[in-house]
Amino acid sequence: MTDDTRRIQLVQTVLDSTDARKLAEFYRSLLGLDYAEEDEPPPAGQPDEHGRNWLVLRTPDGAPQLAFQQVERRREPDWPDGPVPQQMHLDLSVASLEVLHNQHERVLTLGGSRPDPDDDERFRVYREPEGHPFYIFVAERDK
């Protein structure tokens, strides 16, 4: 092992999006994250310069988590049935089946979808508004 000054550190996960603000809002609401300084949505009627380029979401204590890069176009994954793989996904966990059931409704309300309603009860696959898959599962401690 190398010491901390020589270690590469993961800063954040970046998602390409044709609507960076919309996708950032989905994850901000779903995960309870905050915008980095100057990335907040502008007042109504004002241009959204950051939303047309790059946005960063952080934990409430300031640690970076997710970033969103505006792109002109992107190919939505058609995984699991087509030739375009999922490319990446986020693993999210909850503490219990009850929390999973409650979060299911939030995901759908926020604009997510569930492509396969026959998932395992403790493990569900969703797609966010841009089509990236993400997984929510019950943490092992609730067996």
N, C-alpha and C positions, 0 to 999 in steps of 0.2 A: 504494500500500500504506500502511496505517496502522501506527503503531508498536505494539509488543507490548502496551502498556497499554490500547490502544483496540481490540484485536483480540478477537473472540469466539472462545472456545476450546471444542472438544468435550471434555466431561468423561467421558462414558461412554454406552453404548448401554443402554437400558432395555427389558426384555421383560416384558409382562404375562403372568401365569401363574396358573392355578387351584391350583397347588402350587409356590409359589416355592422352597421348600427343595429339592424333588426336581429342579427345573430347574436351580437353582444348583449342586447336586451334580453333575449331568450335565456342565455346562460347566467346573466346577472340576476334575473328573477329566480331562476331555478335553483341556483347555488348560493344565493345571498351574498354575492360579491359586490365590490364597489369599483367604480371607474378610477383609473389613475388620474392624477392631477391634470387638468385641462382636457380630459377625454369625456367629461359629462356631456349629455346632449345639450345643444344650445337652446336658448329661449325660443318659443314658438315664433315662426316666421323668419328666423335668422338662418343663414347658411350653416351647414354642418360640415365644415372643412375636415375635421378629424374623422368623422364618420365615412368620408369618401376616401380615406387613406388607411389609417392604422388606429386601432383602439386596444387598450389594455385594461383587463380586469384584475383586481387584487383582492386579497382577503381583507377583512376589516382591520387587521393589524399591519397592512401594507405589503405583504408578500405577493409578488406577481404570480398569477395562475394561468390565465388564458389571454391570448392576443388574437386580434382579428384583422386580417389584411384584405383590403378591398381589391378585387380582381374583376376584370371585364367579363370573363366567362370562366366557368369551371365545369368539368364533367361530373355529374352526380353519380356516385357509386350505384350499381344495380345489383350489388351483392345481396343475397347469396346466390341468386339464380343466373346472373349475367356475367359477361366477361370483364366488367369494370369492378375491381376489388373494392373492399371497404376503405382501403388506403390508410386509415387510422380509426381509432375509436377511443372513447373515454370510458373507463370503468368507474362507476359511482356505487357507493354502498349506503345502505340504511340499516338501522338497528333491529328492525323487526318486520314481520309480515304486515302488521297493522300500519306501520309507517310506509311500507311499500305500496299498499293499497291507497293510502292518502296521497302519496306522491304521484301515483299513476294519474289521478285526476288533474293534478297540477300540471304535469307534463302535457297532457292533452289540451288543457285550457291555455297554456302558453304557446301552443302552436306545434307541439311535437306530435308524432304519430307512432303507432305500434304496428309494424308491418306483419308480425306473426302473433296473433292473439293466443296461440297454443303453446307459448313458451312455458317452461317450468314455473311453478308457482313462486319459487324463491329467486328467480332469475328472469329478467325481462329485457328484451331488446327494443329500443326505440330509435326513431330518426328525428333529428331536430329540423327546423325549417329549411335548411340548405341540403338536407338529405344525408348528412354524416350520421352513421349509427353511433349510439351510445348504449351502455348497459347499466342497469340498476339491479343490484342483487342484495339479498339479506346477508349481512356480515355473519361469519361462521359462529360467532358467540351466541347466536339466537337459536341454535339447533335444539 
